[in-house]
């Protein structure tokens, strides 16, 4: 992965983040990659607790979801406030089928969580043809 990251750093200055650069459970790999790149790393799932993720500084930005089967709203809020306590940026991803209500919930989370300053991903508008006749 490091050669690809070096290419991005050298020739593609528009790259703002790298999401899930390695296998999700390669914690040591993430630490090493983070130490060797200037491009911020975004991570959304690891096999350790949220507090331990923040303590170890595995990524520069963390992604939370608010409507998928893996995340409960309380988990998103809890991790969001932990990130705020650690002054760590967040990105919200709402693609779990929540539609417009999911987007509204994601926007509310973005307003409440102080370090949610990155881009937000909501896909309900891409499915307009499925819901409109």
N, C-alpha and C positions, 0 to 999 in steps of 0.2 A: 504494500500500500504506500510506503514512503516514496517510491519513485513517482507515483501518480500525484501525490501531494506536492512533491517538489516541482513537477511540471505545472500544476495549477498555480503555485506560488510565483513561479517565474514567468509564465506566459498568459495567465488568465486572472488579472487583478480584480475582475468583477466578482469573483467567487467570494461570497460573504460567509458561508458556513459549509461544513461537511457533516452530513447526518449519517449516523450509524456506519462509521468508516470500517469497522471490524466486526468480527463475530460478536454477538451480544454479550457473551460471557468472558471475553478476553480482557479482563480488567487490567492486567499488567501491560498488554499491548496498547490499550487506550492511554495509560499513563505515559508510556514511552513515546507514542505518537504525539500526544499533547505537548511533551517536552521538546519535540523536534519540529514543530510547525508553528507558523504564525496565524494560520487560518483557524478560527474557532471551531471546535468540535461540538456537535449536538448529539446528545444521547437520550434515548427514550426508555430503555429497559435494561436492567442489569440484575444479576441474581443475588444482590445484596440489598440491604435496607436503604431507604432514601437518605437517612442520616449518615450512613456509612459512605454512600456515594459522595455526598457533600464533603464529608471529612477527608476523604482520600483525594478529592479534586479530580475526578476521573474525566470530566468534560468541562467545557467553558459555558455551555448552555444546556439546559435540560428541557425536554419536551414532555408536556403532560397532555393527557386526553381527558375528556369529560363525559363522553357518552358511550364509549365502547364497553364490551363485556369485561375487559380486564380491569378497568378503573371505575371506582365509585366516585361520586362527587366528593365525599369526605376525604378520600385518598388524594384527589387532585388539590383540594383546599389545603390539606395538611402539608403535602410536599411543597405546594406553592408558598406557604408561609415559612416553611423551613428554608426554602431558597431565598426568600426575602430577608430572613435573619442572617443568612450567609452572604447577602448582596450578590447573589448569583442570578443571571438572567434566565427567563423562561420563554418558551414558545408553546402555544396551545395548538393542538391538532384535534379537530373534531371531524372525523370521517366515519363514525360508527353508526350511521343510519339515523342520526337525530334530526336530520332535515333542518328546516327553519327554526324549530324550537331548540335543536342542538346548537345551532349557530348563535341564537339568542343567549343560551346558557354560557357558551364559550365567550361571548362578548362581556357578559356579566363577570365571569371569572377574570378576564383581562382587565376589567375596571377595578376589581377588588385587590388583585395581587400586585404589589408595588413593583416587582422586578419583571413583570410580564411586558416586556418592551419590544420583543422581536416580532417577526411576522406571524400571522395566525392563518392556519389552513382550514378552510371549510369548503366542502365539496357539494353542498346541496344544490347550488345554482347550476352545477354541471349536469344535473339530472332533470332539468325542467321538462323535457319531452316525456318523461315517464309519469309526471304528475299532472301535467296540463293537457287538456284536450281541446 
